[in-house]
Amino acid sequence: MANKVLVASLTFVLVCAACATVLSQGFCGQLYKETSEFASSYKITIQNGCYLTYRDLYVSFPLSLRDYYEGKSHALNGEMDFAKFVTPSAVQSIAENLRGLTGELPYCDEEFANAVLTFVRQIPYVRSNAKYPVETLFSNQADCDGLSVLAASVMKAGGLDVVLFFYGGINPTHMNIGVCLEQMPVTRSWWASPSGFEHNNKTYWVAECTSLSDWTVGDRPELLSSVEPIVIPLINCRENLPIQVSSSLDIPMNSSAISINLAEVYSETNDGTRILNVSGSIYPPLANQLVVLYINQPGYAPTAYAAFTDEYGKYAEMWNATIPGTYILKASWCGSLNYSGSDSDAITVLIGAEKPVVVAYSGENSESQISEIQFQQYFPLNIAMLNRVSKEFLKNNLTGTDIVLSGDFMVLSDGHEVDLNKTTITIPSHPRTYRLPRSRQLVTIMVPERVMTIPGADRLSSHFGFMLTRNNQDNYTASVRTLNGGDLSEITQNLTERSAVVINASNVAAKQSWYKAKAIVSKEYVAVEVCDNNGTLLDKVAQANTSKNASLLGVLMMYQTGQIVAFKNLNVETISHGALSLAQETALEPTIVKSIDFLYPHVRASLLSAGAFLAFLSLWQRRKRPNRTKMR
């Protein structure tokens, strides 16, 4: 047995030579194959006197939980910052299952802590940056601080008083945990006394979390025998997180499912607030289950919102969708009973500016003193530019043929779109001085208040499209994006030259419903189509593939100011000929490319806006011109 301790100590020295606590300013994650959820199993050893019991612990969680923690700060400004990584609420289910195995034992707290150590030791030791427990479980690797943070999180979730021990007096540094018990540890080697340290009038017994030996609470590696640790207290570290990992004993968990959808948009006309109804359901349909809605903008950490299911397993959450931008929405359920957690599909939402911000016109200013800022706020062309900034939701370059770009889209409306057929401004009454003809006499008159109406576009509108663009021979760019004026002009030119195949989905797609768009290019033909949510074909154009008409394929959709655009299931792939179902449904005879009339309103709106701009600018300059009050 002494030889076993010696070998373990030597092994501990070798591993610690590669172990340095990384005080970094960020976290560099690894790429893993994406699945719908994480699932793993662990062997748990429970000691009851001279008897050992072995149980299987199954752990699962939806990948949105990993994404949530990867988006949190991983910065370390000192050893005390390790406390923020301890998140007991995330591993509450694991603690409850292990507590259930040890709750009836004579020294239940100690045996619970030892069970946690057997669980943590099954995760391979690999030097890494600081991690949250969920990240350690997902990557299935961590170094001493990652394993210690995981063990401390589970023990604290199970009700134990624990701290982190940081050994900065050795090179490399090391970390394990301290456990406060009601008694001295009893499950230990008879020839060695348990080791612990005093902190705040309590004794915290050493608990080593690495897998160098079958450590139990009180065992202290020889390398640390003469080193005094820094105690990192874990006060107020219980994060109020609405979702956690799920776990079960001995029996693997069944799969679950959760859906997400967008419904009505509610608009408060007084302050411009827009509320979006996000709803869905879980399977199995259980009542009073916690569902978390994650919402984030690309490149930023998600914000979590909590909702509960009704008796039919349905949930709903009202989201304030007032601030313009691009958002990603995903719903998550952590599971219940013998069901694992699951994530919904992600929905990308584009929220544009609902209406222009207009500053009240001051009656103290004269007609000739309308400022340029006020002019920009009154003039609708600026709002059009704000809503026509190009945004890409998917982009991919592919080489070859048999390419399919597909995805679902929906336009949501609250029925209060801004109609900018005309813009009205009020010019207050003001004095004006004139010189009488052929006289030096000046006459001052009072110009009455006047209301001016500036004609604008038919209605402010923008477009988005599912586009397949050929760069050169057998090389395409697939994208889903909003379209600006330059994009629409290019499409118009390609349609005129008969080098594009385009569908105007605005003719067949209504508001508040999902539709599927698809663009296909193969060696034999090119095609675009639009289907409803049930798969019913609504519109389709297919032609034999020639070097000319395969330059641009697209499905376009128009939306107006104040409407919300949503996308999901965006995908681009190269597939085999057998999977191209559209070829079996369509006779590939040359057809006339559909009319480009749907682009005329865009061109007409631009011309009208430009005309209105010139008219207003002329009027503005004329009213700014100073009066001549002297005789020549």
KOLSERO-370156 format. One record per residue (C-alpha): x, y, z; chain. Coordinates in steps of 0.1 Angstrom, whole numbers. Each point is the difference from the previous one (the first is absolute). Layout:
X;Y;Z;A
...
This chain:
0;0;0;A
29;23;7;A
13;-6;-35;A
-34;10;-13;A
3;33;18;A
35;6;-13;A
-9;-8;-36;A
-31;23;3;A
22;28;14;A
26;-3;-28;A
-27;-1;-26;A
-16;31;16;A
34;18;-3;A
3;-8;-37;A
-35;11;-9;A
3;32;21;A
31;9;-20;A
-25;6;-29;A
-26;16;21;A
0;38;3;A
-30;20;10;A
-7;23;-30;A
-8;36;10;A
-13;10;-34;A
-22;28;-13;A
-23;-22;-21;A
-10;-35;-10;A
11;-17;-32;A
-25;-28;-6;A
4;-31;-22;A
-22;-11;-29;A
-20;-31;5;A
-24;-19;-22;A
-35;15;6;A
-27;-23;12;A
-35;7;14;A
12;-5;36;A
29;-11;22;A
-3;-34;16;A
25;-21;20;A
1;-26;28;A
22;-5;31;A
7;-28;25;A
-7;11;36;A
15;-20;29;A
-17;2;34;A
17;-14;31;A
-21;-12;29;A
24;-15;26;A
18;-29;-17;A
-24;-2;-29;A
2;18;-33;A
-30;8;-22;A
3;10;-37;A
-26;21;-18;A
-3;16;-34;A
-6;38;-2;A
-13;13;-34;A
4;37;-7;A
-15;20;-28;A
-6;36;-9;A
-10;21;-31;A
29;17;-18;A
-16;34;6;A
12;-4;36;A
36;-4;-12;A
-5;30;-23;A
-13;21;29;A
32;-7;21;A
24;4;-29;A
-15;35;-5;A
7;9;37;A
32;18;10;A
30;-23;6;A
24;28;11;A
22;-6;31;A
15;30;17;A
13;-21;29;A
-5;-33;18;A
-31;13;18;A
-19;2;-33;A
-1;-38;-2;A
-30;3;23;A
-22;13;-28;A
3;-32;-19;A
-17;-20;28;A
-36;-4;-12;A
-20;-23;23;A
-33;6;-16;A
12;-14;-34;A
8;-34;15;A
-28;-2;26;A
-14;-32;-16;A
33;-19;4;A
3;10;36;A
-36;-12;7;A
7;-34;-15;A
32;-5;19;A
-16;12;32;A
-27;-26;-6;A
27;-27;0;A
17;11;32;A
-28;16;20;A
-6;-31;22;A
37;-7;8;A
14;6;35;A
24;28;-13;A
-22;12;-28;A
18;34;-6;A
34;-17;-2;A
-12;-28;-23;A
-18;25;-22;A
33;20;-4;A
19;-32;-8;A
-27;-10;-26;A
5;34;-16;A
38;-7;-1;A
-6;-33;-18;A
-22;17;-25;A
25;29;-7;A
30;-23;-3;A
-14;-17;-31;A
6;32;-20;A
34;-1;-16;A
26;24;12;A
10;24;-28;A
16;34;5;A
-25;26;-10;A
-13;35;8;A
-25;7;27;A
-34;-16;-6;A
-35;0;13;A
-12;-35;11;A
-23;-4;-30;A
30;7;-23;A
20;-26;19;A
-27;-26;-4;A
-4;8;-37;A
37;-1;-9;A
6;-30;23;A
34;14;10;A
14;26;24;A
30;7;22;A
1;2;38;A
-20;33;2;A
-27;-11;-24;A
-5;-33;19;A
1;18;34;A
-26;25;-12;A
-23;-28;-12;A
4;-20;32;A
-6;31;21;A
-32;9;-20;A
-15;-35;5;A
9;-1;37;A
-14;35;6;A
-32;-9;-19;A
-3;-30;24;A
2;23;31;A
36;-3;10;A
22;28;12;A
30;1;-24;A
28;23;-10;A
27;-1;-27;A
37;-5;10;A
25;18;-22;A
36;-10;4;A
21;29;-14;A
32;-9;19;A
10;-28;-24;A
9;0;-36;A
-22;-8;-18;A
-29;12;21;A
-28;-24;10;A
-36;0;12;A
-23;-24;19;A
-29;6;24;A
-8;1;37;A
-30;-17;16;A
-15;9;34;A
-14;-31;18;A
-16;-5;34;A
27;-25;9;A
35;-10;-10;A
0;-21;-32;A
-4;-37;8;A
3;-15;-35;A
38;2;-2;A
32;-20;2;A
7;-11;36;A
37;10;-2;A
-5;36;-11;A
-17;28;18;A
-25;21;-19;A
12;35;-11;A
-19;32;3;A
3;37;4;A
-17;25;23;A
-20;28;-14;A
-25;22;18;A
1;-23;31;A
-9;-31;-22;A
21;-29;-11;A
-1;-6;-38;A
13;-35;-9;A
21;-4;-31;A
-18;-17;-30;A
22;-7;-30;A
-19;0;-33;A
26;-13;-25;A
0;-36;-10;A
36;-9;11;A
-14;-23;28;A
-32;-10;17;A
1;31;23;A
-27;4;27;A
-8;30;21;A
30;7;23;A
27;-15;-23;A
28;24;-8;A
25;-6;-28;A
36;-1;12;A
10;28;-24;A
-23;24;20;A
10;-12;35;A
20;31;8;A
-20;26;-20;A
-25;23;16;A
-29;7;-24;A
-19;33;-6;A
-36;-6;10;A
-26;12;-26;A
-34;3;17;A
-31;-8;-20;A
-24;26;13;A
-31;10;-21;A
11;-21;-29;A
-34;-17;-4;A
-9;14;-34;A
-37;5;-7;A
1;-20;-32;A
-34;-12;-13;A
13;-32;-17;A
23;-28;11;A
14;-33;-12;A
-23;-31;4;A
11;-33;14;A
-13;-35;9;A
12;-31;18;A
5;-34;-17;A
-25;7;-28;A
8;22;-30;A
-23;29;-6;A
-25;1;-28;A
1;27;-27;A
-21;31;2;A
-9;28;-24;A
-10;36;1;A
-13;23;-27;A
1;38;-5;A
-22;23;-21;A
-7;37;-4;A
-36;13;2;A
-16;34;2;A
19;33;3;A
-16;24;25;A
7;37;-5;A
-4;29;24;A
-5;30;-22;A
7;24;28;A
37;-8;5;A
7;-23;-30;A
5;-31;21;A
-4;-33;-19;A
-7;-32;19;A
6;-34;-18;A
-18;-31;12;A
25;-29;1;A
-18;-34;7;A
4;-37;-5;A
-4;-34;18;A
20;-28;15;A
-2;-38;-5;A
-11;-18;21;A
-27;26;8;A
6;5;37;A
-14;29;21;A
20;25;21;A
33;-7;-18;A
26;27;-2;A
8;12;-35;A
29;24;-7;A
-1;24;-29;A
35;11;-11;A
2;32;-20;A
33;15;-12;A
14;21;-28;A
28;-16;-21;A
33;2;18;A
-15;7;34;A
-9;-22;30;A
-37;-11;2;A
-25;14;25;A
-22;-26;16;A
-38;4;6;A
-20;-25;20;A
-35;-13;-8;A
-21;-30;13;A
-21;-25;-19;A
-38;-3;5;A
-19;-32;4;A
4;-8;-37;A
38;5;0;A
-2;34;-18;A
19;31;10;A
0;37;-11;A
23;30;7;A
-6;36;-10;A
32;15;-13;A
7;38;-4;A
11;2;-37;A
2;38;-2;A
38;5;-4;A
10;-5;-37;A
26;-27;-7;A
5;-37;-9;A
-8;-25;28;A
2;-38;4;A
-27;-17;20;A
1;-35;14;A
-21;-18;26;A
14;-27;23;A
-15;-25;25;A
23;-17;26;A
-22;-31;1;A
-19;-17;28;A
-4;-34;16;A
17;-24;-24;A
2;24;-30;A
31;18;-11;A
1;37;-9;A
-4;13;-35;A
3;32;-21;A
-23;14;-26;A
10;11;-35;A
16;34;-1;A
-20;29;-15;A
18;31;-13;A
-21;31;3;A
7;33;-18;A
-16;30;16;A
1;33;-19;A
-8;35;11;A
-37;3;4;A
-3;37;-7;A
21;32;-3;A
8;20;30;A
-14;35;-4;A
10;29;22;A
-29;25;6;A
4;31;-21;A
6;32;21;A
-24;28;-7;A
27;26;9;A
19;-7;-32;A
-8;16;-33;A
-8;-20;-31;A
35;6;-13;A
16;-15;31;A
-9;-37;-5;A
31;-18;10;A
16;-27;-19;A
-6;-25;28;A
-37;8;0;A
1;-4;-38;A
15;-34;3;A
-25;-11;25;A
-29;12;-21;A
12;-15;-33;A
-9;-36;-5;A
30;-10;-22;A
23;-1;31;A
-23;-26;16;A
1;-20;-32;A
37;-1;2;A
-1;-11;36;A
-21;-30;-8;A
18;-9;-32;A
34;-7;15;A
11;-34;-13;A
1;-28;26;A
12;-36;-6;A
-16;-29;20;A
17;-27;-19;A
29;-1;-25;A
20;-29;-14;A
22;-5;-31;A
-4;-34;-18;A
18;-16;-29;A
-19;-24;-23;A
-36;-5;-10;A
-30;-16;17;A
-2;28;25;A
-31;7;21;A
-6;31;20;A
-31;-2;23;A
-16;16;30;A
-32;11;17;A
-11;36;2;A
-28;21;15;A
-10;36;1;A
-18;12;31;A
-21;31;2;A
-19;18;27;A
-22;18;-26;A
15;34;8;A
27;3;-27;A
11;35;-8;A
-16;14;-31;A
22;27;-14;A
-19;9;-31;A
5;36;12;A
17;19;27;A
-17;30;16;A
18;29;18;A
-15;31;16;A
17;34;-6;A
-12;23;28;A
-11;36;-6;A
29;25;-2;A
6;36;-11;A
14;8;-34;A
12;33;-15;A
-5;11;-36;A
11;30;-21;A
-27;16;-20;A
6;1;-37;A
18;31;-13;A
1;14;36;A
23;1;30;A
-29;-7;23;A
2;-33;20;A
-31;-18;10;A
-1;-27;27;A
-28;-26;-1;A
-8;-30;21;A
2;-33;-20;A
-27;-24;14;A
7;-35;11;A
3;-24;-29;A
-1;-38;-3;A
23;-15;-27;A
-3;-35;-15;A
30;-16;-16;A
-8;-30;-22;A
21;-31;6;A
2;-35;-12;A
-31;-22;-4;A
10;-18;32;A
33;-7;16;A
10;-36;-7;A
31;-22;0;A
8;-34;-14;A
18;-32;12;A
9;-29;-22;A
13;-36;-1;A
27;4;-27;A
23;-24;-19;A
25;21;-20;A
25;-16;-24;A
35;15;4;A
16;-21;-28;A
-4;-34;-15;A
-14;-24;26;A
7;24;29;A
-30;15;18;A
-7;23;30;A
-31;-9;20;A
-14;27;22;A
-31;11;19;A
1;37;5;A
-18;33;-2;A
3;18;-33;A
10;36;-6;A
-6;22;-30;A
32;-13;-17;A
-11;-36;4;A
-34;7;-15;A
15;18;-29;A
23;-29;-7;A
-29;-24;1;A
-20;22;-23;A
28;1;-25;A
5;-38;1;A
-38;-5;-5;A
1;23;-30;A
29;-20;-14;A
-18;-33;6;A
30;-11;22;A
-20;-5;32;A
-29;-21;13;A
-19;18;28;A
-33;-4;18;A
-18;29;18;A
-13;-18;31;A
-20;32;9;A
-27;-11;-24;A
-7;-33;19;A
13;5;35;A
-23;15;26;A
10;15;33;A
2;-19;33;A
7;-34;-17;A
31;-21;-7;A
10;-7;-36;A
29;-20;-14;A
22;13;-28;A
23;-21;-20;A
26;7;-28;A
15;-30;-19;A
27;-2;-26;A
11;-32;-17;A
17;-10;-32;A
-34;-5;-17;A
-21;28;13;A
-4;30;23;A
-31;7;21;A
-15;21;28;A
-32;-8;19;A
-21;12;30;A
-22;-23;21;A
-22;6;30;A
6;-15;34;A
-18;-32;-9;A
22;-5;-31;A
-26;10;-25;A
17;15;-31;A
-11;37;-5;A
23;12;-28;A
28;-15;-20;A
23;8;-29;A
22;-27;-16;A
21;1;-31;A
27;-20;-18;A
34;10;13;A
19;21;-25;A
31;20;5;A
-21;31;-2;A
-30;-5;22;A
19;-15;30;A
18;32;9;A
-25;10;27;A
-28;-19;18;A
-22;15;26;A
-32;1;21;A
-8;36;9;A
-24;13;26;A
-10;36;8;A
-7;13;35;A
-9;34;12;A
11;24;27;A
-12;-12;34;A
-1;-37;-10;A
21;-27;15;A
18;-27;-21;A
8;-34;14;A
21;-29;-15;A
6;-36;11;A
15;-32;-14;A
23;18;-23;A
21;-25;-18;A
22;-4;-31;A
13;-33;-12;A
12;-21;-29;A
-21;-30;-6;A
-4;-29;-24;A
-21;0;-31;A
-25;-24;17;A
-8;25;27;A
-9;28;-24;A
-37;-6;2;A
-9;30;-20;A
14;-15;-32;A
-26;-28;3;A
-28;25;4;A
8;25;-27;A
3;-4;-38;A
32;17;-8;A
-11;19;-30;A
13;35;-6;A
-24;25;15;A
-2;38;-2;A
15;16;31;A
-27;16;21;A
-7;37;-2;A
22;25;19;A
-30;22;8;A
4;-7;37;A
32;20;-1;A
-16;31;-16;A
-14;13;33;A
35;0;14;A
13;20;-29;A
-30;23;0;A
3;6;37;A
36;10;-4;A
-8;25;-28;A
-29;15;20;A
22;3;31;A
27;17;-21;A
-25;24;-15;A
-15;9;34;A
35;6;13;A
9;24;-28;A
-34;18;4;A
4;5;37;A
36;10;-3;A
-9;27;-25;A
-27;13;22;A
23;-1;30;A
27;20;-17;A
-24;25;-14;A
-14;7;35;A
35;3;14;A
10;27;-26;A
3;34;19;A
-23;28;-11;A
15;30;-18;A
-10;31;19;A
22;26;-18;A
-5;17;-33;A
25;-8;-27;A
